[in-house]
C-alpha cells in the first residue's frame, strides 16, 4: 500500500469513537501515540483508553520513522485531558483480577508479583517492613482538570462527616498521580482540623507470650506448631514468671502500656488469659493492660462456655483495660475464605468488639492490606468500622497494617501480591481519615511496617499518631520486617519535630501522661 493515500485523521477519530460506542465503556481501545504526535488529546476525547506498548529502548520496527514519545511528555499530554498515565501488564487489569478464569494457574504467581491491587503494574519497588525510604512518584504537575474535580463531591461529603458509599470509597482509592493530590490534601486538612499540629505516641511494650497456634492463617509467619522451626526461630511459650519480669521491666523503663497478644495455643483456656492479666498487673501495678485480640477473646469465652459479655467482664475485673484491634485482617468474608478460612468471621470480630464497647472497654481497629484483596474489600472494611463506631463509639483509632510478605506462607507459595505499593500505603491512611471522619479521630501509622521515613511521610496524609515505642515486636519481624525493635521516646519526639509537628506522649486512651 505504499502508493495508497493515508486516511485523514478525522477518519481515525471517527473509527475510535464508533468503536467506543459499539463496544461500550469496559472495552480497552488503543491508538499508537508515535503515529499521532501533537494530536493525542483528540484521540483521548474520541474514546481511547490505552496507548499500547511503548518501549524506552527499542524503536517501532513497523514505523521506524515515528519514534516513541518520552514517557514524561506522554504523561503531560495525558494529564492535560484529565487522565493519569498508568503502566499496565501485558493483560489488562480486569483479566488480572479475574485471573482464575483468564490466566493459566502456572502464571498466577508471576502475575501477582507484578500487579497492584487494581491489576495494574506495580508502580514502585517499595516493600512493607523492608524499604527504608518511600519512593518519589513522578507526576505530570499540570493544573487540576475537570475530570479530577469529579472527586470533589465525594471529598466534600467526607469532610462534612457524611457516610460514603462503597463505590465512593473505591473511587478515592483509584486516584493516581496528580489526581491523588486532592485526596491527600483533604485528609491532611481534616487532620489539622481534628488534631491540630500534635502528633502523639505511647511508651509501651509488646509481650507476645506464645507463637504456638492451632490456626493456619496464610498471611502469618509468626504462628507455629509445637515443634515447627524456621529461620526466624522455633516455637515458644513464655511462662508467667517471664511475663511478670518483662512487665515490671517495662514499667521501670517508663512504659504506660503493656500490649499482650499471642497465638491460640491448644492448651490455653479463658483461665489462661485471666491469669496472664493478673500476673502482668501484679508485676506492674497501675499499668494499662491492652490485651487479647477478638480471636483470643472468642477462644477464651468458648473454652469456659461463657458468653462474650461474661468473659469480657471477668477479664476486665482481672485488669484488662482495652483490646487491640488485631485479627481483623480484612473484614470481607470473600477474602477471609482465602487467607484465613478457619478463623473467626467478619460478624464474629465485630460482635466481640461490640460486646467489649458495651462494657466500657475501648479498642483499636486495624486493616491489613496488600495480599489478595481489592479496593472494594478496603471499602467494606472501613465502612464496617465506621458503622460499628457510630453505634458504640468504642474505637480509639485505626491502624493500617501493610502486608509484610517475605516469610508469609501464602506469599512464599506465590499466592499473594508482595504487599501494597507505596501509593496504596499512603492512600490507605488518607482514605481512612476521610471515610471515618468524624467518628474515629485518630489515624496511626505503623513505623514497624512502613519504616521510620515512611511513617513520617504519612503525617502529610491524615496521620496524627505514630503508635508505640514497643521495646519488643515479634510478629512483623517473623514475617520478614527489618523494623520493629525499640524506638525511644526521644527518637519519636525528634522525628515528629523534624516534620514541623508538636510531639505528645499519650496514654493508651489518648489521655495525658
WOVEN-V477051 format. One record per residue. SS is DSSP state (a for helix, b for strand, c for the rest). OMEGA is omega in degrees with one decimal (* if undefined). D_LAST is the distance of its C-alpha to the last C-alpha in whole Angstrom. Layout:
ss:omega:d_last
SS:OMEGA:D_LAST
SS:OMEGA:D_LAST
This chain:
ss:omega:d_last
c:-177.1:82
c:-177.3:82
c:-178.0:84
c:178.7:82
c:177.1:81
c:177.3:77
c:178.3:76
c:-178.0:74
a:179.9:70
a:178.6:71
a:175.8:72
a:179.2:69
a:179.2:67
a:-178.1:69
a:177.7:69
a:-176.6:65
a:-179.9:64
a:177.1:67
a:179.5:65
a:179.9:62
a:-177.9:64
a:-173.1:65
a:176.5:63
c:-169.9:60
c:-172.0:56
c:-177.8:55
c:173.0:58
c:179.2:57
c:-165.3:60
b:171.9:60
c:-176.8:62
c:-176.3:62
a:-177.2:61
a:178.3:63
a:-176.0:66
c:-178.3:65
c:178.3:63
c:-176.5:63
c:-173.4:63
a:-179.4:60
a:-179.8:58
a:178.3:61
a:177.2:61
a:-179.8:57
a:-178.7:59
a:173.8:61
c:178.8:59
c:177.3:58
c:-173.7:55
b:178.0:56
c:-179.8:57
c:-178.8:58
c:179.5:58
c:-175.6:57
c:175.1:58
c:-174.4:57
c:179.0:59
c:178.1:62
c:174.6:64
c:-174.3:66
c:176.8:69
c:-179.4:70
c:-173.5:70
c:179.9:70
c:-176.4:71
c:-176.9:67
c:175.4:64
c:175.0:61
c:172.7:58
c:-176.5:56
a:178.3:52
a:179.0:51
a:-179.4:54
a:178.5:54
a:-179.7:50
a:-179.7:51
a:179.1:54
a:-179.4:52
a:-179.7:49
c:176.6:51
c:174.7:52
c:176.9:49
c:178.1:49
c:178.3:46
c:-174.8:48
c:180.0:47
c:174.6:48
c:173.9:50
c:178.6:51
c:174.4:55
c:-179.6:54
c:-174.3:53
a:-177.5:49
a:-179.0:51
a:173.9:53
a:-179.2:50
a:179.8:48
c:-172.9:51
a:-179.7:52
a:-179.9:53
a:-165.4:56
a:-174.2:57
c:179.1:56
c:-175.7:57
a:179.6:54
a:179.9:55
a:-173.6:54
a:-177.6:50
a:-179.7:48
a:179.3:50
a:180.0:49
a:-179.8:45
a:-175.8:45
a:-170.5:46
b:171.0:45
c:-172.5:41
c:179.8:40
c:-179.0:43
c:173.1:46
c:175.8:46
b:176.0:46
c:-174.1:43
c:-178.9:42
c:-177.9:40
c:-178.7:40
c:177.5:36
c:177.0:35
c:177.5:31
c:-174.3:30
c:-175.7:32
c:-176.8:33
c:-175.3:31
c:178.8:32
c:-178.0:32
c:174.9:36
c:180.0:37
c:177.7:39
c:178.5:42
c:-176.4:43
c:177.7:46
c:177.0:44
c:177.3:46
c:178.1:46
c:-178.2:44
c:-177.6:47
c:179.3:48
c:178.9:47
a:-179.2:44
a:173.5:43
a:176.2:44
a:-174.1:40
a:-178.3:40
a:178.3:40
a:-179.3:38
a:-179.9:35
a:179.3:36
a:178.8:36
a:-178.0:32
a:174.0:31
c:178.2:32
c:-179.9:30
c:175.7:33
c:178.2:34
c:173.4:36
c:179.6:38
a:179.2:39
a:177.2:41
a:-177.5:39
a:176.9:36
a:178.5:39
a:177.6:40
a:-179.5:37
a:-179.5:36
c:-177.4:40
c:-179.3:39
c:174.6:40
c:179.6:41
a:-178.7:41
a:178.4:41
a:-176.2:37
a:177.5:36
a:178.8:36
a:178.4:33
a:-177.5:31
a:179.9:31
a:178.5:31
a:179.9:28
a:177.9:26
a:176.7:27
a:177.5:25
a:178.9:22
a:-178.6:22
a:-173.5:23
a:-171.2:20
a:-177.7:17
c:-178.1:19
c:-177.5:18
b:172.1:15
b:-173.4:14
b:173.8:11
b:179.9:11
b:174.8:9
c:-174.3:10
b:174.3:12
b:172.6:16
b:171.4:19
b:176.6:21
b:-164.0:25
c:171.9:27
b:172.2:30
c:175.5:32
b:-172.2:35
c:179.8:35
c:179.5:38
c:-176.8:38
c:-179.7:39
c:-174.1:37
c:-179.0:39
c:-167.5:36
c:175.1:34
c:-177.3:35
c:-173.1:32
c:-179.0:34
b:168.9:37
c:-174.1:40
c:-174.4:40
c:-177.4:42
c:176.7:41
c:176.4:41
c:178.7:40
c:-176.8:39
c:169.0:36
c:-178.2:36
c:174.2:38
c:-179.9:36
c:172.2:34
b:177.9:32
c:174.7:30
c:-176.4:30
a:179.7:28
a:179.5:28
a:175.7:27
a:179.0:24
a:-179.3:23
a:-179.3:23
a:178.5:21
a:179.6:18
a:179.1:18
a:-180.0:19
a:179.9:15
a:178.4:13
a:179.3:15
c:172.7:14
c:179.3:11
c:174.9:10
c:-176.8:8
b:167.4:11
b:176.1:15
b:-174.7:17
b:177.8:21
b:177.5:24
c:175.4:27
c:178.0:31
c:-178.2:33
c:-176.5:35
c:-179.2:38
c:179.8:37
c:170.7:34
c:175.8:34
a:178.4:31
a:177.6:31
a:-178.6:30
a:176.6:27
a:-179.3:27
a:176.6:27
a:177.9:25
a:-177.2:22
a:-178.2:23
a:-178.6:23
a:-177.4:20
a:178.1:18
a:-179.3:21
a:-178.3:20
c:-175.3:16
c:177.1:16
c:-179.2:12
c:-179.1:12
b:177.7:12
b:-179.6:15
b:-164.6:16
b:166.6:20
c:175.8:23
c:175.5:25
a:176.7:27
a:177.7:30
a:178.3:29
a:179.6:28
a:178.4:32
a:-179.9:33
a:179.7:32
a:-178.4:33
a:-178.0:36
a:177.7:37
c:-179.3:36
c:179.9:38
c:172.4:36
c:177.0:34
a:-178.9:31
a:-176.8:30
a:-178.9:31
a:177.9:30
a:177.0:26
a:177.0:26
a:176.4:27
a:179.2:24
a:178.6:22
a:179.3:23
a:176.4:23
c:179.3:19
b:-177.9:19
b:176.1:16
b:-177.9:17
b:168.8:19
c:-176.5:20
c:-179.0:22
c:-175.0:25
c:177.6:28
c:-174.2:29
c:174.6:31
c:-179.4:33
c:178.6:33
c:-170.9:37
a:175.1:39
a:179.9:42
a:179.8:40
a:178.8:38
a:180.0:42
a:-173.3:42
a:-179.5:39
c:-171.2:38
c:-177.8:41
c:-176.0:40
c:179.5:37
c:-177.9:35
c:175.3:36
a:-178.2:35
a:179.7:35
a:178.0:34
a:-178.9:31
a:-178.3:30
a:175.6:31
a:-179.9:29
a:178.3:26
a:180.0:28
a:179.3:28
a:-179.6:24
a:-180.0:23
a:179.9:26
c:-179.7:24
c:175.7:21
c:175.7:19
b:179.1:18
b:169.4:19
b:170.3:19
b:-178.1:22
b:170.4:24
b:177.5:28
b:-172.1:30
b:177.4:32
c:-176.9:35
c:-179.3:37
c:-174.0:40
c:177.1:39
c:179.7:40
a:178.6:38
a:176.4:39
a:176.5:37
a:-179.3:34
a:179.9:35
a:-179.2:35
a:-177.4:32
a:179.8:30
a:175.4:32
a:176.7:31
a:-179.5:28
a:-176.5:28
a:178.4:31
a:177.8:28
a:178.3:25
a:179.4:28
a:-170.7:29
a:-175.9:26
c:-171.7:23
c:-178.9:21
b:178.0:20
b:-173.5:16
b:167.1:18
b:179.0:21
b:173.2:21
b:-177.3:25
b:176.5:26
b:-178.8:29
c:174.6:32
c:-165.8:32
c:-165.3:36
c:-175.4:37
c:-178.3:37
c:-176.0:37
a:-179.7:40
a:-178.9:41
a:179.8:41
a:175.5:43
c:-179.3:46
c:-175.0:46
c:176.9:45
c:169.6:42
c:179.5:41
c:-178.4:39
c:179.7:36
c:168.1:35
c:177.5:36
a:177.9:34
a:-179.3:35
a:179.6:34
a:-179.5:30
a:-179.8:30
a:-178.4:31
a:180.0:29
a:-178.7:26
a:-178.0:28
a:176.6:30
a:177.5:27
a:-176.4:25
a:-175.9:29
a:-173.7:30
a:-179.9:26
c:-1.9:26
c:-170.1:25
c:175.5:24
c:-169.1:21
c:-178.4:19
c:174.6:17
b:-173.5:20
b:173.0:19
b:179.5:21
c:-179.6:21
a:176.3:22
a:-178.5:23
a:-172.2:26
a:-170.6:26
c:-176.0:26
a:-179.5:24
a:178.1:26
a:177.8:27
a:178.9:23
a:179.7:23
a:-179.5:26
a:177.9:25
a:176.6:22
a:-178.3:26
c:173.6:26
c:-176.2:24
c:178.0:21
c:-176.9:17
b:-179.2:15
b:174.4:16
b:-171.5:15
b:176.0:14
c:168.3:15
c:-172.9:17
c:174.1:18
c:174.7:21
c:-174.2:23
c:-168.1:26
a:179.9:27
a:-179.2:28
a:175.4:29
a:-179.8:32
c:177.5:33
c:-179.8:33
c:176.7:30
c:176.3:30
c:170.3:26
c:174.7:24
c:-165.0:23
c:164.6:20
c:-176.0:18
c:176.5:16
a:178.8:13
a:176.6:15
a:176.1:18
a:-179.3:15
a:-178.7:15
a:179.5:19
a:-178.5:20
a:179.6:18
a:-179.7:19
a:178.7:23
c:178.0:23
c:-179.4:22
c:-178.2:19
b:-178.0:16
b:176.5:13
b:171.7:9
b:-174.9:7
b:168.3:6
c:178.8:6
c:-176.9:10
c:174.4:10
c:173.0:9
c:178.9:7
b:176.4:4
c:*:0
